Amino acid sequence: MIWDTPRRDKKWHKLNAHYHRSSRGGGEWEFFDLPKTWQISYKNLTFRLQPFQFKHTGLFPEQAVNWDWFGDKIRQANRPVKVLNLFAYTGGATLAAADAGAGVTHVDASKGMVTWAKENAQVSGLSDRPIRWLVDDCVKFVEREIRRGNHYDGIIMDPPSYGRGPKGEIWKIEEKIFPFIELCTQILSDEPLFFLVNSYTTGLQPAVLTYMLETALVSKLGGHVEAQEIGLPVSSNGLILPCGASGRWTM
């Protein structure tokens, strides 16, 4: 542990579940008082949660600050907006963009994650929104979109540190992220609204995200970049639990 957390709150002694990390990677849950699935809501959105072996429960709540940010930009555009969500996981950003009025293309290499995202759209009352659900390798999808001549007003990506595509394609973020950002600039529309990159990888601090977005986007299109850590407030002491970083580009 990096720091020692005083466990004075009574809830520490009534755990719902405990995740035990394995030295071989992954881990397993020990359940005490936790349903198999449950739901939580944020504004107009509802998410079905379920713990699985890599500790995740199906939602990164710290991303709400980004949902609000690009949601405002979509609403204020006063025109049809197309958004591409890459490495889209269980659809938090997809649903936030769709709720703001955008047409969204949701791409993830995991069929199970795409199915989960569709279920979240259903419980959020967004099943009838213009969302394309695609199980695909994100890099190969963008390469095809370039050949097709398709463009998007906003791009969101939440790349993993390491991953495999549906046909075994290997993704290592340190090697792939900057070329992929550059590739994605080719499918931005003539009037792009935003480009958002999220990182949970230690080496991709805000300064690194700033450098990549400045190099790939500002040098070609102008605009402005901001990158910051994101986190969750700790109610017991008023501090912030760090949860990664986000880099944002906008015109």
C-alpha positions as CSV (number, residue, x, y, z in Angstrom):
1,M,0.0,0.0,0.0
2,I,1.2,3.5,-0.8
3,W,-0.5,5.0,2.2
4,D,-2.2,3.6,5.3
5,T,-6.0,4.2,5.5
6,P,-7.4,4.6,9.1
7,R,-10.4,2.2,9.1
8,R,-12.5,4.0,11.7
9,D,-15.7,4.0,9.7
10,K,-18.0,1.1,10.8
11,K,-18.5,0.0,7.2
12,W,-15.0,-1.4,7.2
13,H,-16.2,-4.1,9.6
14,K,-19.2,-4.9,7.5
15,L,-17.7,-5.6,4.1
16,N,-19.9,-6.5,1.2
17,A,-17.0,-8.2,-0.6
18,H,-13.2,-8.4,-0.6
19,Y,-11.1,-8.6,-3.8
20,H,-8.0,-10.7,-3.4
21,R,-5.4,-9.9,-6.0
22,S,-3.3,-12.8,-7.4
23,S,0.4,-12.6,-7.9
24,R,-0.1,-14.2,-11.3
25,G,-2.5,-11.5,-12.4
26,G,-6.2,-11.0,-11.9
27,G,-7.6,-12.3,-8.7
28,E,-10.9,-13.4,-7.1
29,W,-13.7,-12.0,-5.1
30,E,-14.7,-13.2,-1.6
31,F,-18.4,-12.3,-1.2
32,F,-20.1,-11.6,2.2
33,D,-23.2,-9.6,1.4
34,L,-23.4,-8.6,-2.2
35,P,-26.0,-9.4,-4.8
36,K,-25.0,-11.0,-8.1
37,T,-25.9,-7.8,-10.0
38,W,-27.2,-4.4,-8.9
39,Q,-28.0,-1.0,-10.4
40,I,-26.9,2.5,-9.8
41,S,-27.9,5.8,-11.4
42,Y,-26.2,9.0,-12.4
43,K,-28.5,11.8,-13.6
44,N,-30.5,10.2,-16.5
45,L,-28.3,7.1,-16.8
46,T,-28.6,3.7,-15.1
47,F,-25.9,1.1,-15.0
48,R,-26.1,-2.6,-14.2
49,L,-23.0,-3.6,-12.1
50,Q,-21.5,-7.0,-11.5
51,P,-18.1,-7.9,-10.1
52,F,-15.7,-10.0,-12.3
53,Q,-12.3,-11.4,-12.0
54,F,-10.2,-8.3,-12.9
55,K,-11.7,-6.4,-9.9
56,H,-13.9,-4.2,-12.1
57,T,-17.7,-3.9,-11.4
58,G,-18.6,-2.5,-14.8
59,L,-18.3,1.2,-14.2
60,F,-15.6,3.9,-13.6
61,P,-17.7,6.5,-11.8
62,E,-14.9,9.1,-11.9
63,Q,-15.6,9.4,-15.6
64,A,-18.8,11.3,-14.8
65,V,-16.8,14.6,-14.9
66,N,-16.0,13.8,-18.6
67,W,-19.5,12.7,-19.4
68,D,-20.7,16.1,-18.2
69,W,-18.0,17.9,-20.1
70,F,-18.6,16.4,-23.6
71,G,-22.4,16.2,-22.9
72,D,-22.4,20.0,-22.6
73,K,-20.5,20.4,-25.9
74,I,-22.9,18.1,-27.7
75,R,-25.9,20.0,-26.5
76,Q,-24.4,23.4,-27.2
77,A,-23.5,22.4,-30.8
78,N,-27.0,23.0,-32.0
79,R,-26.5,20.6,-34.9
80,P,-26.3,16.8,-35.4
81,V,-23.2,15.4,-33.7
82,K,-21.5,12.1,-34.5
83,V,-19.4,10.5,-31.7
84,L,-17.0,7.6,-31.8
85,N,-16.4,5.7,-28.6
86,L,-13.3,3.4,-28.8
87,F,-12.5,0.7,-26.2
88,A,-16.0,1.5,-25.1
89,Y,-16.3,-1.0,-22.3
90,T,-19.8,-1.1,-20.7
91,G,-21.0,2.1,-22.4
92,G,-20.8,4.9,-19.8
93,A,-19.5,7.4,-22.3
94,T,-21.7,6.0,-25.1
95,L,-24.9,6.5,-23.0
96,A,-23.8,10.0,-21.9
97,A,-23.2,11.1,-25.5
98,A,-26.5,9.5,-26.7
99,D,-28.4,11.1,-23.8
100,A,-27.0,14.5,-24.9
101,G,-28.4,14.0,-28.4
102,A,-25.4,12.5,-30.3
103,G,-25.4,9.6,-32.7
104,V,-22.8,7.2,-31.3
105,T,-20.7,4.4,-32.7
106,H,-19.6,2.1,-29.8
107,V,-16.6,-0.1,-30.5
108,D,-15.1,-2.7,-28.2
109,A,-13.2,-6.0,-28.9
110,S,-15.2,-7.9,-26.3
111,K,-18.6,-9.2,-27.3
112,G,-19.5,-9.6,-23.6
113,M,-18.8,-5.9,-22.9
114,V,-20.9,-4.8,-25.9
115,T,-23.8,-6.9,-24.7
116,W,-23.4,-5.4,-21.2
117,A,-23.4,-1.9,-22.7
118,K,-26.6,-2.7,-24.6
119,E,-28.2,-3.8,-21.4
120,N,-27.2,-0.5,-19.8
121,A,-28.8,1.4,-22.7
122,Q,-32.0,-0.5,-22.1
123,V,-32.2,0.2,-18.4
124,S,-31.4,3.8,-19.1
125,G,-34.3,4.1,-21.6
126,L,-31.9,4.8,-24.5
127,S,-32.4,1.7,-26.6
128,D,-34.1,3.7,-29.3
129,R,-31.2,6.2,-29.7
130,P,-29.0,6.1,-32.8
131,I,-26.2,3.9,-31.4
132,R,-24.2,1.5,-33.5
133,W,-22.9,-1.4,-31.4
134,L,-19.7,-3.0,-32.9
135,V,-17.5,-5.9,-31.7
136,D,-14.3,-5.0,-33.5
137,D,-10.6,-4.3,-33.1
138,C,-10.4,-0.5,-32.6
139,V,-7.4,0.1,-34.7
140,K,-8.7,-1.9,-37.7
141,F,-12.1,-0.3,-37.4
142,V,-10.5,3.2,-37.6
143,E,-8.4,2.1,-40.6
144,R,-11.6,1.0,-42.4
145,E,-13.4,4.2,-41.5
146,I,-10.6,6.2,-43.1
147,R,-11.0,4.1,-46.3
148,R,-14.8,4.6,-46.2
149,G,-14.4,8.3,-45.8
150,N,-16.5,8.4,-42.5
151,H,-15.9,11.2,-40.0
152,Y,-16.9,12.1,-36.5
153,D,-17.3,15.3,-34.5
154,G,-16.1,13.8,-31.3
155,I,-13.8,10.9,-30.4
156,I,-13.5,9.2,-27.0
157,M,-11.0,6.5,-26.2
158,D,-10.3,4.6,-23.0
159,P,-7.5,2.3,-24.1
160,P,-6.3,-0.5,-21.8
161,S,-2.6,-1.0,-20.9
162,Y,-2.7,-4.3,-22.6
163,G,-5.3,-6.1,-24.6
164,R,-6.2,-8.4,-27.4
165,G,-8.6,-7.9,-30.3
166,P,-11.3,-10.4,-31.4
167,K,-8.8,-12.1,-33.7
168,G,-5.8,-12.0,-31.3
169,E,-4.6,-8.5,-32.2
170,I,-2.1,-7.4,-29.5
171,W,-2.4,-3.9,-28.0
172,K,0.4,-2.5,-25.8
173,I,-0.4,1.1,-24.9
174,E,3.2,2.4,-24.7
175,E,3.8,1.3,-28.3
176,K,0.4,2.0,-29.8
177,I,-1.3,5.0,-28.2
178,F,0.4,7.9,-30.0
179,P,0.2,6.4,-33.5
180,F,-3.4,5.5,-32.9
181,I,-4.2,9.1,-31.8
182,E,-2.6,10.3,-35.0
183,L,-4.6,7.8,-37.0
184,C,-7.9,9.0,-35.4
185,T,-7.2,12.6,-36.4
186,Q,-7.9,11.5,-40.0
187,I,-11.6,10.7,-39.2
188,L,-12.4,14.0,-37.4
189,S,-15.0,16.1,-39.2
190,D,-14.4,19.5,-40.6
191,E,-16.0,21.0,-37.5
192,P,-14.8,18.7,-34.7
193,L,-16.0,19.3,-31.2
194,F,-13.7,17.3,-28.9
195,F,-11.1,14.5,-28.6
196,L,-10.9,12.7,-25.2
197,V,-8.2,10.3,-24.1
198,N,-8.5,8.5,-20.8
199,S,-5.6,6.7,-19.1
200,Y,-5.3,4.4,-16.2
201,T,-1.6,3.5,-17.0
202,T,1.0,4.9,-14.7
203,G,3.3,6.1,-17.4
204,L,0.7,8.2,-19.1
205,Q,0.5,11.2,-16.7
206,P,-1.3,14.4,-17.7
207,A,1.9,15.9,-19.1
208,V,2.3,13.0,-21.4
209,L,-1.3,13.2,-22.6
210,T,-0.9,16.9,-23.1
211,Y,2.2,16.4,-25.2
212,M,0.6,13.7,-27.4
213,L,-2.6,15.7,-28.0
214,E,-0.7,19.0,-28.7
215,T,1.5,17.2,-31.2
216,A,-1.2,15.2,-32.9
217,L,-4.0,17.7,-32.9
218,V,-3.1,21.3,-32.1
219,S,-0.2,21.4,-34.5
220,K,-2.6,20.4,-37.3
221,L,-6.0,21.8,-36.3
222,G,-5.3,24.4,-33.6
223,G,-7.6,24.4,-30.6
224,H,-6.7,23.8,-27.0
225,V,-5.6,20.9,-24.8
226,E,-6.1,20.4,-21.1
227,A,-5.0,17.3,-19.1
228,Q,-5.6,16.6,-15.5
229,E,-5.8,13.7,-13.0
230,I,-9.3,12.5,-12.2
231,G,-10.4,11.0,-9.0
232,L,-13.2,10.4,-6.4
233,P,-13.8,12.5,-3.3
234,V,-13.1,10.7,0.1
235,S,-16.0,11.8,2.4
236,S,-14.1,10.9,5.6
237,N,-11.2,13.3,5.1
238,G,-12.0,15.6,2.1
239,L,-9.1,14.2,0.0
240,I,-9.2,12.9,-3.5
241,L,-8.6,9.2,-4.4
242,P,-6.6,9.4,-7.7
243,C,-8.1,7.3,-10.5
244,G,-6.1,8.0,-13.6
245,A,-5.9,10.9,-16.0
246,S,-7.8,12.5,-18.9
247,G,-6.5,14.5,-21.8
248,R,-9.0,16.8,-23.6
249,W,-8.7,18.6,-26.9
250,T,-11.3,21.0,-28.1
251,M,-11.5,23.8,-30.7
